[in-house]
């Protein structure tokens, strides 16, 4: 490859790989979520995840 062509190349990160700033942001968010869970609370942005993953709970059937 000619030197001029190499100068025009742009390095692109591999999809799914985060940079250090993104990893720190994710870690802080996870730490906040875990602290809320320890207090018995749920982070607003996590509401509905369990239901989305597990489906709605089956209704309880009253039997005579």
Secondary structure in CASP SS format (residue, H / E / C, confidence):
PFRMAT SS
TARGET T0000
AUTHOR 0000-0000-0000
METHOD secondary structure of the structure
MODEL  1
X C 1.00
X C 1.00
X H 1.00
X H 1.00
X H 1.00
X H 1.00
X H 1.00
X C 1.00
X C 1.00
X C 1.00
X C 1.00
X C 1.00
X C 1.00
X C 1.00
X C 1.00
X C 1.00
X C 1.00
X C 1.00
X C 1.00
X H 1.00
X H 1.00
X H 1.00
X H 1.00
X H 1.00
X H 1.00
X H 1.00
X H 1.00
X H 1.00
X H 1.00
X H 1.00
X H 1.00
X H 1.00
X H 1.00
X H 1.00
X H 1.00
X H 1.00
X H 1.00
X H 1.00
X C 1.00
X C 1.00
X C 1.00
X C 1.00
X C 1.00
X H 1.00
X H 1.00
X H 1.00
X C 1.00
X C 1.00
X H 1.00
X H 1.00
X H 1.00
X H 1.00
X H 1.00
X H 1.00
X C 1.00
X C 1.00
X C 1.00
X C 1.00
X C 1.00
X C 1.00
X C 1.00
X C 1.00
X C 1.00
X C 1.00
END
